[in-house]
């Protein structure tokens, strides 16, 4: 690759990153309904056609926005390593992420809407959601199994199932919260961990 082509490629990557970062700001301030391609294009000084030059479609743009959101969240809440975390650290970290989601309702709306559309295998977000779910479960299963061995969580349900339950509760609570913003998502997740711990404590006391 020539020096000129390398420079053009690097500029293209940098512009894509700028678009995704600004898109997060637009969705945070305008909400999902206000996050049109035009609004995002205006935020980075491009036409709609110019914006979509960097993405294959509007659907791919929104998929990459979610991927960028995951990167940002990992940087904010990456202090807890799920591969070595205690049950308490896992609990606190999971609740913190869910609590943070209440501050970015537009991104919660985008995630939930795209998750439904991504049930179609042909949708650009399909592979993203499959990989994201599998990756989260890999991390949390290891931590949950360790917590079970240490007696910190119930062993009545295998760790893989527990990870899926936690994921399902988090995703489901987002839908409830979108319908009723008074719902406390973080408190519900907190209660699930409390139940898992209480079951284990009850078994030990018996």
FENURHU-V218888 format. One line per field, one symbol per residue. phi: phi as a letter, one per 40 degrees, with the letter a starting at -180 (. if undefined). A space follows every 50 residues. Layout:
BEGIN
phi: ???
END
This chain:
BEGIN
phi: .ccccccccccccccdcccccccccccccbgcccccdccccccbgbcccc ccccbcacccdcccccccdcccccccbccccccbccccccdccccccccc cccbdcccccdcccccccccdccdcdcccccccccccdcccccccccccc gcbdbcbccccdcccccccccccccccccbcccccccccdcccccccccc cccccc
END
